[in-house]
Amino acid sequence: MTNSRLTQKPHQSSAESHWTAERIAKITSGRKYEIVPPADAPFMRAIGLLGNDSSMPADAVRKYVQINHMLELLKAPLLDLRGRHKNLAILDAGCGSSYLTFLLAWYLKNKLQGDFSGNFLIAGIDTNKALIEKSRSMASILGLEGNMHFEVASTKDFQWDALLARRPVLAEFKRPQMVVGLHACDTATDEALGLGLASGAEVLAASPCCQAELASKWRELSQSQEGRSHAMAPAFQAPELRRTIAAEITDMMRVLLLRASGYETTATEFVESRHSPKNRLILALKRGRFSKDAAEAYAKLKDHLGGCAILLESLVSDEVQELTSSNR
């Protein structure tokens, strides 16, 4: 996205002329997508999917497919929340360029507005001040400023109650019912999930990126006598294997901790791996208080792989932490 794109109004007439049925069929491959030109041209142009002439560059097709698949995965829980809450609040923790933030806001505002009698707020936080300013400008251009809030904050320190104290006008949104984190790097994914757990969010969605925490701990373990004699020593001592295996195990541990916290949790590919290696969506839906079986499975897995924990373990409830400890 460029600064010039943010200062230009989308040309709807140009999009209507360009996007013939044949061209739409070509980019959708015949699939039924929620976001399609020309109806959604303003949003698509704002996030860089459409050029000045309303055409879609070849390298933007992958992102176009990705956001539609992401929306397809989130649509059911989003509709469920909308049906049960008059005022719906969503937090994008580590929003970055805010593609997902605007996708959800555009969908709620322009696709569901007639069926949604209440109000909604989507808040995005990130430590990058320039990106936050750009997102604020984009919200204004798309007519979404009344339903969006952006601020410079870290996933590590952010508190929803503190936001309400700073912005009393948002008081009707008492807590976020949904917390998302798209491509939050390393432990920022755990911090985003931790924010959701702490706020009692009913839906958590995270797309992990660059999971390095567990690999780093395994590297340290490989230098000890215990690590050198461990059954996983060949992986602990091989950087490439260590990074790859640790990334997969990290997500497995996240899934188990979320299940232990009472969430029905799945890990799903939201874009084909040939297009991007960062393509996993962890989706968690609140179903109960906790799962003793999942806590036990987490404790056994951690002990089996060197006893190294991930940050999320310290962010789950005291009750779940006790369960994971008592099962060692």
N, C-alpha and C positions, 0 to 999 in steps of 0.2 A: 504494500500500500504506500502511495506517495502522498506528500502534503498537498499537491495540486488536486488530487482526487477528492480530498476532503473539502476543498473549497468550491467544488463544482457541483451543481445540481444535476442529478441523473436525468438523462434525456429519454423519457418514457416513450415518446413517439418514435425515436430512433430504434429502440428495442422492439417495439411492436412491428416496425417495418422489417427488421432484420430476422426476427425469430419466427420463421415459418414452421409449419408442422414437421416438415422433413428435417430441419435443423434441430428441432427439439428432440425428435426421435433418435437422432444420431448421438447426442450427448447423454441421453437417458438410456440408450440401448433398449428401448421399449418398456423400461420399468416405470412404475407409477411413483414418481417422486413428489414430495411435498413442496420443495423449492424449485420452481421452474420459471424461465423467462417466457414471455415478457412481464408477467404479473409481478415477479419478485426481482425485477431488474434493479431497482434502487438499492436493495440490500446486496445483491450480487456484485454490483458495481462498487459499492462502498468497501467491501472486503477484498476487492481485487480480482474477482472472477471474470468481470467484463471490462473490455477496453473502452476507449473513447467512442468507438463506432458501434458499441454494444455487442461486438463479437466476443467469443470466448477463446483465448489463446490455448494452444494445445497443452501447454504445461499447467493450465488451470483446471483441466478436466478431472484430474485425479483428486484435487481438493474439492471440486464440486461433488463428485461421487461420495467422497469421504463425509462431507457435512450432511448429505442426505441420509447416508447409512447411520451416522451418529443420531440424527433426529429420529430415524426409524426405531432405533434401540431405546431412546428416551421417551418416545411419544406415549406409550402406555402408562408408565408411572407418572408422567407429567399430566396426562388427562385425569388419572386417578386423583392426584393432588388437587387439581383444579375443581373436581367434583365435590371434594370433601372440605375445602377451605374457601371461605369467602375472600380472604386476603392471602394471596400466595407470595411467599418470599423465597428467592433463590440466591445463593451466594456462589460466585465463581472465584475460588481461592487460587490466586496466581493466574490471573486472567490473560496476561501477556498482551497480544494483539486483539484479544477479545472476540475472536471469531465465534466461539461457542456462546459467549455472552449475548452477542447480537443475534445469533441464530435463534436462541430461545426467546429473546424479547420480540423479534420480528414475527416468529411463529405465534406467540400468544396474542400479540397486538393485531396482526393482520390476517391471521388464519382462524383464530378462535374468538375474536372480539364479540361477535354476535351471540355466542353461547356462554360467554364468561361474564356473569353479572357483577362479580366483585372486582377488586383492584389487584394489581400485581407489581412487585418490585424485583428487579434483578440487580444485585450489587456485585461489582467487580473490584478486586483488590490486587495490587501488584507493587513491587518495590521500584519499578521503572517509571519515573515521573513523566518522561516524554510519552510513553505508551498510554499512560493514564490520561494525559492531556489530549492525546489524539482520539482516545475513545470517547471522551466527553464531547469533542467536536463532532464526531461521527454520530453520536446519539442525537445531537441537535439537528444535524442534516437529515436524519432519517425520521425525525419527529417522535423519537423515543425518549427524550430527556425527562418526560414526566414519569416514566416507569423505570428509569435506570439511575444508578448512583455509582460513581467511580471514585476511589481514593487510593492514595499511596499508603500502603501498609504491607506488612509481611504476614505470611500464613502462620508464622511462629508466634506472633504477638497479638494478632487481631482478635477482638472480642465483639460479638454482635451487640451486647448490652451497651458497650462503650460507644458504638456507632449511634444507637438510639439516643444516648445522652447528648451526643454532639449534634444530632439532627432530630430534634423533637417532632418535626413534621413527618417523620417516618414511624411514629409511635404505633400506628396500627399494625405494623409488621413486627410482631413481638419476637419472632424467631424465624430462622430460615427452615422451611420444610424440606428443602433440597440443597445439597452442597455438591458442587462439581469442581474438578481440577483436571484440566486438559494439558498433558505433557508437562506436568510439574516435575522438575528435575530432582532426582535422588530422594532425600528425605522430605522434600516439600510435598510429595504425594502423601506421605504419612501425616504431615502437618495438616493438609487439607482434609483428609479423612478424620483426623482428630478433632478438627473444628466441627465437623458434622456430628460426630459422636457426642461431643460436649454440649452441643445445642439441641440434641434430641431430634435431629433431622430424620425424616422418614425415608428419604432417598439419598444415596451417596453414589456418585459416579466419578471415577478417576481413570485417566489414561496415563500410566506411569512412564517415566522417561529416565534413562541414565541411572539405574539403580546401582549405586557404588558402595553403599554402607556395608552390606554383608560381605562383599568381596574384599573390602579393606580389612574387616575383622578376620576373615580367613587368611589373608596375607600375613597378618600379625601372628595368627595361630600357627602358621606353617613354620615359623621360626622356633617354636617351642618343641620340647620333647614329645608332648602330647600330640601336637599337630603332625610331627614327622612320623609318628606311629599310627596315626588315625587312618581308618579305612579310606577316607576321602583325600588322603595326602597327595596323590597324583594330581587331583584337581586343585587343591589348595596351593600347590607349588607351580602350576602352569597358568600364567596370566590370562591367556585367552579363554581357556576352559573355566577358570575361576570366575571371570566376568560374566560369561554366558550362563553358567550353571547358577551362579549367585542371583542373577537377575530373575531367572525363572523361579527359583526357590523363594526369593523375596515376595513375589506376587502370590505364591502359594501360601506363604505365611500371612500375608495381608488378608487373603480370602478366609483363612481359618480364624483369624482374630475377629473379623467382621461377623462371621457366623457365630463365633463364641459370644459376640455382643448382641445376638438376637436378630441378625439380618440374614435374609435369604440372599446369598451372594453367588454371582456367576462371573466368569472371566471369558469375554467374547472378542473375537476378531472383528473390528469395525471397518477395516479396509484391508484388501488383500496384501499379504506380506511381500509380494513382489513389488508393490508400490511403495511400501514404507515398513521398516522394521519396528517402528513405534506405533503399533496398531492394536493394542489390547485395551479393552474397556472393562474395568472392574465395576460391576453394577450391584449395589446392595439395597435391598428393600426391607424395612423394619417389619418384623413379624412377631417378635416376642421379647422377653427379658434377656435371656442368654441361653447358650447351648453348652452343657457340660462336656458332651462328646467332642465338640469342636475344640474346646479348650484343652482337653486331654490330647487330641490329635496334634495340636500346635506344640504342646510341651514335649511330646515324644519326638516330633520332627526336629525341633530345635536341639534337643539333647543328642539326637542321632547325628546331627551335622555340626558338632563341635560346641554346642551350648551358646552360640552367638545369637543374640536377640536383634530385632529390628526396632526402630524408633516407635512404631505404632503400638508395640507392646506396652510402653510407658504411658500411652495416651488413651487406652481403653479404660473402662470403669474400674474402680478398686475391686469390685466384686469379680470381674473377669480376670484381673491380675491375680487375685487370690486363687481362682480356679486353675489358672495355668501353673501357678507355683505349687499348688497342692498335688498336682498330678505328676510331678517330676519323679 
